Amino acid sequence: MFDQERGLVAQGCRVAAARGLVDGVLGHLSLRVDDERLLVRCRSDTDTGVAFTRPADVRLVMFDGTAGAAGELDGYRVPNELPIHVETLLANPAHRAVAHLHPPAVVAADLAGITLRPIYGAYDIPGVWLARGGVPVYERAVLIRNSALGKEMVAAMRGRAVVILRGHGITSAAATVQQAVLQAISLNELARMSLRVRAAGGALRDIDDADWDDLPDLGPSLNTDAAWRHEVARLDG
Ligand SMILES: [Zn+2]
């Protein structure tokens, strides 16, 4: 059941790890399959880390964290931070996929007091749109292990697609697994560039307001389909 979806969530985990957005065993992805169940990357005694996520590591669970079908949690445990996924999904029906990752550049930039702003344009169009108006920050560094903290994080997200979790990582929500991971990759790149500009002694300035009109949406075939083929090809290379 949901073999294709499990494969996609597992692939998303591997892509995120390959891009350095997670290290070791921390971080997870999920995909809602209906009104009460989601597929989520779980833990087990044979887990060797996010970079090596197998489709079988992705289990079907209810929004309350219990097994979504017979045997789903036999030998598997939901992540402590399942509420990140559940509360993000509950907050907006358009959110079907959630990536919770620990990208070091994003965490470092935020801790350095750098607000992620639209500092570039055509360098990464989908990425810069994510930062228009600033990227929201959830200011607590806590493990988000209950629904009260999950709701607090969602409130800090202010209806946006991504939120920085101070001293922790990020949450990225989208209609698809691919989009959730690609957003995380873009946010990480924006953080890396922001750190780089500052390290070179430069100041971070927003692009000119007049430039937004000419930073068009180039469409899903380039932004998502081709971008994802590239990410998967990198894994195999
Ligand atoms: Zn975490």
Residues whose N, C-alpha, C, O or C-beta is under 5 A from the ligand:
A	BS01	ZN	none
